[in-house]
Amino acid sequence: MEARSGLPVPRPLEDDIDVGVCIIGAGISGLSTAYELTRRGHTVAVIDDGPLISGETERTTAHLSNAFDDRYFVLERLHGERCAELAATSHSAAIDYIEEAVHRERIDCDFERLDGFLFAGPEHDKGYLDQELEAAHRAGLQSVTLFDRAPIPSFDTGPALRFPHQGQFHPIKYLNGLLKAMAARGARLFCHTHVCEIHDGTPCVVRTETGRTIRADAVVVATNAPVNDRVTIHTKQAPYRTYVIGARVPRGIVPCALYWDTCDPYHYVRLQRGTTGDLLIVGGEDHKTGHDDHPEHRWQALIDWTRAHFPEAGEIAYRWSGQVLEPVDYLAFIGRNPRDKHIYIATGDSGQGMTHGTIAGMLLSDLIMGSDNPWKELYDPSRRTLRAAGEFTRENMDVAGHYREWATPGTAKTADDIMPGSGAVLRHGLRKVAVYRGEDGSVHECSAVCPHMGCIVHWNDGEKTWDCPCHGSRFDRFGSVLNGPAITDLEPVERHAHV
């Protein structure tokens, strides 16, 4: 069945099915992979536990860039010049792939090519940019040049690297175009279908919460944080929240380009053009998930930074946040899941989810079909990067420290101490309980223990969620899972209401 727009109307899975490839997760990684596989004649089923094209993909700021967030000279130090070159090639190819798909499928998604500018924050000087310029050239990006400043009239950025031929687009419109194309080629699309078990084998078996079974030759887990892996991958990457605002600016006042600084935390900026005015999209202020219980100041810091550097900015029309996964060695994990034969993953977007997700579509399609791909080893989830051992140790020591919260008091003594519309962790004897007080005074309780690996969740007052500070699982105020790696809700506690 199709809507009047021609887009397919997905339904929950209601029967057992057999398919060539089952893709779990309908964001950029999953849909790019499904689209490419259907182009190559594969039978594909895509399932998601919510609406299609939801989750983190709809929270992106949609930068399409081969300017590497963690710097090419850092990649060289960790992986060598050849790997840095492959990283540059793969991200450039991802932008080209999106452009080709837009033209091939005639997708109206505001795609355009434009320049990107990297400028130094107060912590760095021109020498930092010179170092990156030389590394970018060694990686094959010969067209990168050093300018006196980025072309922002109101903001003298100082020296800036210009990365030409970058891109931006409307990701939801783009993915809707891919959905329409893959449905026309026979892809089967299922929404509101929650997976509870994934088993490797011949065939692989995927079981859903309603008891339905999908049998497939291969499975792709494209759920941002893999929900099939309990330990291995999650020790090699860390979850971060990133914050975004959308400020209205007069049309044409800010040159349309991508802008990034090297601050810590850094900022990233682009312009969404409109018919009567433009929207300045400004992001940054990242922190580890579960490490800031009151993140409202993060949005305020973005507003203050924007007004200081873009004084023409008017109404703050939008604000949101997203979750990014930072690998300890700065490269995504795309490929066969460690110790599995027919299960593949795509994770570790490192803030460049649109290009990493598109790389996943190209690379995973090749791997599933047995074709060679020059990026296979670069993004191999089983890789070990000895030069990143320090970062690996630091991140996992941070995780280990949070298990001490089993022995600490709660963040409130009783439910009466919790303000309406807020939450806190209470200690009930040996147990820790996540307690949310509704605006009407009702009290809702569930276990504060994350079902993934047993960390104690933290209340996020800015987004009204329970966030795990260890591996980034997130739950709504009532304990329903929102983000993996947890695959189940917080365990219920006897619920009662006090009004």
C-alpha positions in Angstrom: 0.0 0.0 0.0 1.3 3.5 -0.8 0.4 7.0 0.4 -0.7 9.6 -2.2 2.9 10.9 -2.2 4.0 7.6 -3.6 5.9 6.7 -0.4 5.4 3.2 0.9 3.3 2.8 4.1 5.2 0.4 6.4 3.3 -1.8 8.8 4.4 -3.8 11.9 5.6 -7.3 11.1 2.7 -9.7 11.5 4.0 -13.0 10.0 7.1 -15.0 9.9 9.2 -14.3 6.8 12.2 -15.5 4.9 14.5 -12.9 3.2 17.9 -12.5 1.8 19.1 -9.7 4.1 17.3 -8.4 7.2 18.3 -4.9 8.2 17.6 -3.8 11.7 17.4 0.0 12.0 15.9 2.4 9.4 18.3 5.4 9.7 21.0 6.4 7.2 23.2 3.3 7.6 20.3 0.8 7.4 18.5 2.5 4.5 21.7 3.2 2.5 22.5 -0.5 2.8 19.0 -1.6 1.9 18.9 0.7 -1.1 22.2 -0.5 -2.5 21.4 -4.2 -2.0 18.0 -3.8 -3.8 19.8 -2.1 -6.6 22.0 -5.2 -6.9 19.0 -7.5 -6.9 18.9 -8.7 -3.3 15.7 -9.3 -1.4 15.7 -7.1 1.7 13.5 -6.5 4.7 14.0 -3.4 6.9 12.6 -3.3 10.4 12.6 -0.6 13.0 11.1 -0.5 16.5 9.6 3.0 15.8 8.7 4.8 12.6 11.1 4.6 9.7 13.6 7.4 9.5 13.4 8.2 13.2 16.0 8.0 15.9 19.3 9.7 15.6 19.1 10.2 11.8 16.3 12.7 12.1 18.5 14.7 14.6 21.5 15.2 12.3 22.7 18.6 11.2 23.4 17.1 7.8 27.0 18.1 7.1 28.4 16.1 4.2 32.1 16.5 4.5 35.5 14.8 3.9 37.0 17.2 6.5 37.7 14.7 9.2 36.3 15.7 12.7 39.3 14.2 14.5 41.9 15.6 12.1 43.9 13.8 9.5 47.2 14.3 11.3 45.7 12.4 14.3 44.6 9.6 11.9 48.1 9.4 10.5 49.6 9.1 14.0 47.2 6.2 14.9 46.7 4.4 11.6 49.4 5.6 9.2 49.3 7.7 6.0 47.7 5.0 3.9 44.7 4.7 6.2 44.3 8.4 6.4 44.1 8.5 2.6 41.5 5.7 2.6 39.4 7.6 5.1 39.5 10.7 2.9 38.6 8.7 -0.2 35.7 6.9 1.5 34.1 10.1 2.8 34.5 11.8 -0.6 33.0 8.8 -2.2 30.0 9.0 0.2 29.2 12.5 -0.8 29.5 11.5 -4.5 27.2 8.5 -3.9 24.5 10.7 -2.3 24.7 13.1 -5.2 24.4 10.3 -7.7 21.4 8.8 -5.9 19.7 12.2 -5.8 20.0 12.5 -9.6 19.3 8.8 -10.3 16.1 8.7 -8.3 15.2 12.3 -8.9 15.0 13.1 -5.1 14.1 16.7 -4.2 16.1 17.0 -1.0 17.9 20.4 -1.2 21.2 18.8 -2.0 24.0 21.2 -2.9 27.7 21.4 -3.1 29.5 24.1 -1.1 32.7 24.9 0.7 33.6 24.0 4.2 35.9 26.1 6.5 37.9 24.9 9.5 39.2 27.6 11.8 41.1 27.5 15.0 39.6 28.1 18.4 41.4 29.9 21.3 43.2 26.7 22.2 45.0 26.5 18.8 46.9 28.7 16.4 47.8 28.8 12.7 50.4 26.1 13.3 47.6 23.6 14.1 45.9 24.4 10.8 49.2 24.1 8.9 49.7 20.7 10.4 46.2 19.6 9.3 46.7 21.2 5.8 49.8 19.1 5.2 48.1 15.9 6.5 45.0 16.6 4.3 47.3 16.9 1.3 49.1 13.7 2.1 45.6 12.1 2.3 44.9 13.1 -1.3 42.9 16.2 -0.6 45.1 18.5 -2.7 42.4 21.1 -3.2 42.4 22.1 0.5 43.9 25.6 0.9 44.6 28.0 3.7 42.6 31.3 3.7 43.1 34.4 5.8 39.7 33.9 7.3 36.3 32.2 6.7 33.8 34.3 4.7 31.7 35.4 7.7 31.3 39.2 7.6 30.4 39.5 11.3 33.1 37.1 12.6 36.9 37.4 12.0 37.8 33.7 12.4 41.4 34.2 11.6 43.2 31.7 9.3 40.9 29.0 8.0 41.3 25.9 5.9 38.9 25.7 2.9 37.7 22.3 2.0 35.9 22.6 -1.4 33.2 20.5 -2.8 31.5 19.5 0.4 27.7 19.0 0.6 24.5 19.5 2.5 20.9 18.2 2.1 17.6 17.5 3.8 18.2 14.0 5.2 14.6 13.1 5.7 13.7 14.0 2.1 16.7 12.1 0.9 15.9 9.0 2.8 12.2 9.1 1.8 13.5 9.1 -1.8 15.6 6.0 -1.1 12.6 4.3 0.6 10.4 4.9 -2.4 13.1 3.6 -4.8 13.8 0.4 -2.7 10.1 -0.3 -2.2 9.7 -0.2 -6.0 12.4 -2.8 -6.2 10.7 -5.1 -3.8 12.1 -4.2 -0.4 9.8 -5.1 2.5 9.5 -2.4 5.2 8.2 -2.9 8.7 7.9 -0.3 11.5 7.0 -0.6 15.2 8.7 -4.0 15.2 10.9 -4.5 18.2 13.7 -7.0 18.0 14.5 -9.0 21.1 16.9 -11.7 19.8 19.4 -11.9 17.0 21.2 -15.2 16.2 23.9 -15.9 13.7 23.6 -19.1 11.6 22.5 -20.6 8.4 20.0 -19.0 8.2 20.3 -16.2 10.8 17.3 -15.8 13.0 15.8 -12.6 14.2 13.0 -12.8 16.8 10.6 -9.9 17.6 8.8 -9.0 20.8 5.5 -10.2 19.3 7.0 -13.7 18.7 7.5 -13.3 14.9 10.6 -14.7 13.3 12.7 -13.5 10.3 15.0 -15.9 8.7 17.8 -14.4 6.6 21.0 -15.2 4.9 22.6 -12.1 6.5 21.6 -9.6 9.1 22.7 -5.9 9.3 22.4 -4.3 12.7 22.3 -0.5 12.0 20.8 0.7 15.3 23.4 3.4 16.0 24.7 1.5 19.0 24.6 -2.2 18.2 21.9 -4.1 20.1 23.3 -7.5 19.3 26.7 -7.0 21.0 26.9 -6.9 24.8 30.5 -6.0 25.4 33.1 -6.0 22.6 32.2 -3.0 20.5 31.0 -1.0 23.5 34.4 -1.1 25.1 35.9 0.5 21.9 33.6 3.5 21.6 31.9 6.0 23.9 28.5 7.7 23.7 28.2 11.5 23.6 25.3 14.0 23.6 25.6 16.9 21.2 23.4 19.9 21.2 21.9 22.0 18.4 20.0 25.3 17.9 18.3 26.8 14.9 18.4 30.6 14.8 16.5 32.7 12.2 18.7 35.1 10.2 17.9 37.5 7.3 18.1 35.9 4.0 21.6 36.1 2.4 23.3 37.7 5.4 25.4 34.6 6.2 27.3 33.0 3.3 26.1 29.5 2.7 28.9 27.1 3.7 29.9 24.6 6.3 31.8 26.0 9.2 33.7 24.2 12.0 36.1 25.4 14.7 38.6 23.5 16.8 37.3 24.5 20.2 36.9 22.0 23.0 33.9 21.5 22.9 33.8 22.4 19.3 31.1 24.2 17.2 29.7 23.3 13.8 27.5 25.6 11.7 25.6 25.5 8.5 22.8 27.5 6.8 19.4 26.2 5.7 18.1 28.5 3.1 14.4 29.5 3.0 12.2 31.6 0.8 11.7 34.5 3.3 14.6 33.9 5.6 17.4 31.5 6.5 18.0 29.2 9.4 21.4 29.2 11.0 22.0 25.7 12.4 24.6 25.7 15.2 25.8 22.6 17.1 28.3 21.6 19.7 28.8 21.6 23.5 29.2 17.8 23.5 29.6 15.7 26.6 29.5 12.1 27.5 26.0 10.7 27.8 24.7 10.6 31.3 27.4 13.0 32.6 25.2 16.1 32.8 21.9 15.9 34.6 20.9 19.5 33.7 22.0 20.2 30.1 19.9 23.3 29.6 23.1 25.4 30.0 24.5 23.6 26.9 21.8 25.1 24.7 22.3 28.5 26.4 26.0 28.3 25.7 25.3 27.7 22.0 22.9 30.7 22.0 25.5 32.9 23.6 28.2 31.8 21.2 25.9 32.3 18.2 24.8 35.8 19.3 28.5 36.8 19.9 29.7 35.6 16.5 26.5 36.1 14.4 24.9 39.2 15.9 22.3 39.2 13.1 20.8 36.0 14.5 17.2 36.5 15.7 14.6 34.1 17.1 15.9 30.8 18.3 13.3 28.7 16.5 14.5 25.2 17.3 16.7 23.3 19.7 17.4 19.6 19.9 20.1 17.1 20.8 21.5 13.9 19.3 23.7 11.0 20.3 27.1 10.3 18.6 29.4 7.4 19.2 33.1 8.1 19.4 35.5 5.2 18.6 38.7 5.3 20.6 40.7 5.3 17.4 38.4 7.8 15.5 37.2 5.4 12.8 33.8 3.9 12.5 33.1 0.2 12.9 31.5 -1.1 9.7 31.7 -4.7 8.7 31.2 -8.3 10.1 30.4 -8.3 13.8 33.3 -9.9 15.8 32.9 -13.7 16.1 29.9 -13.8 13.8 29.8 -15.1 10.2 26.6 -13.5 8.8 25.9 -10.6 11.1 27.2 -7.2 10.2 27.2 -3.9 12.1 27.5 -0.2 11.3 28.4 2.1 14.3 30.8 4.6 15.6 29.6 7.6 13.5 32.0 10.0 15.3 29.7 13.0 14.5 29.8 12.3 10.8 26.8 10.0 10.6 25.6 11.0 7.1 28.8 10.1 5.4 29.7 7.2 7.6 26.1 5.8 7.1 26.6 6.1 3.3 30.0 4.4 3.5 28.2 1.6 5.4 25.7 1.2 2.5 28.5 0.8 0.0 30.9 -1.3 2.1 28.3 -3.7 3.7 26.7 -4.4 0.3 30.1 -5.5 -1.0 30.8 -7.7 2.0 27.4 -9.4 1.9 27.8 -10.1 -1.8 31.4 -11.3 -1.5 32.9 -8.4 -3.4 36.3 -6.8 -2.6 36.3 -3.4 -1.0 39.4 -1.3 -0.3 37.9 0.1 3.0 37.2 -3.4 4.5 40.2 -3.4 6.9 40.0 0.3 7.6 36.5 0.0 9.2 36.8 -3.6 10.4 35.0 -3.9 13.7 37.5 -6.5 14.9 40.5 -4.2 14.4 42.9 -3.4 17.2 44.7 -0.1 17.2 47.5 -0.3 19.7 48.3 3.4 19.5 44.8 4.1 20.8 45.4 2.1 23.9 45.5 5.1 26.1 42.1 6.4 25.0 40.7 2.9 25.3 41.9 2.7 28.9 40.6 6.1 29.8 37.1 5.5 28.5 36.8 2.1 30.1 38.1 3.4 33.5 35.4 6.0 33.3 32.8 3.2 32.8 34.2 1.1 35.6 34.0 4.1 38.0 30.3 4.3 37.5 29.7 0.9 39.0 30.5 2.4 42.3 27.1 4.1 42.2 25.6 0.8 43.3 27.0 1.7 46.8 26.1 5.4 46.9 23.0 7.1 48.2 20.3 8.2 45.8 20.1 11.6 44.3 16.9 12.3 46.4 15.8 10.8 49.7 12.1 10.4 48.9 9.7 10.9 46.0 8.4 13.9 47.9 11.7 15.6 47.3 11.3 15.4 43.5 9.8 18.4 41.7 6.8 17.7 39.3 8.1 17.0 35.8 11.4 15.8 37.1 13.1 12.6 38.2 15.7 11.2 40.6 17.3 8.0 41.7 16.2 6.8 45.1 17.7 4.0 47.3 15.2 1.4 48.5 17.3 -0.8 50.7 19.7 -2.7 48.4 17.9 -1.5 45.3 18.1 1.7 43.3 14.9 3.0 41.8 14.4 5.5 39.0 11.5 7.7 40.1 9.7 10.2 37.9 7.1 12.6 39.3 4.6 13.7 36.7 3.4 17.3 36.3 0.2 16.2 38.1 2.2 14.8 41.0 1.8 11.1 40.0 4.8 9.0 40.9 6.2 6.4 38.4 8.9 3.9 39.5 11.2 1.5 37.6 14.6 -0.1 38.3 17.5 2.3 38.0 19.7 -0.5 36.7 20.4 -0.4 32.9 19.5 -3.8 31.5 22.5 -3.7 29.1 25.4 -4.0 31.6 24.0 -3.1 35.0 25.1 0.6 35.3 22.9 3.0 37.3 21.0 5.4 35.0 21.0 9.2 35.5 18.1 11.5 35.2 18.4 14.0 32.3 16.3 17.0 33.2 16.7 18.7 29.9 15.2 15.9 27.8 13.2 14.1 30.5 15.0 10.8 30.0 17.0 8.3 31.9 20.5 8.1 30.5 23.1 5.4 31.2 26.5 6.9 31.8 28.4 3.7 30.8 27.4 2.8 27.3 24.7 5.4 26.4 21.4 3.5 26.6 18.5 5.9 27.0 15.0 5.4 28.3 12.0 7.7 28.4 10.7 9.0 31.8 8.6 5.8 32.3 11.5 3.5 31.5 10.8 2.5 27.9 14.0 2.1 25.9 14.8 4.8 23.4 18.5 4.1 22.5 20.6 1.0 22.5 22.7 -0.9 23.3 20.0 -1.8 25.8 17.3 -3.8 24.0 14.7 -4.0 26.8 13.0 -1.4 29.1 14.0 -0.6 32.6 12.6 -3.4 34.8 9.2 -2.4 36.3 8.7 -1.7 39.9 5.3 -1.8 41.5 3.8 1.4 40.2 1.5 3.6 42.2 0.2 7.1 41.9 0.0 9.8 44.5 -1.9 12.9 43.4 
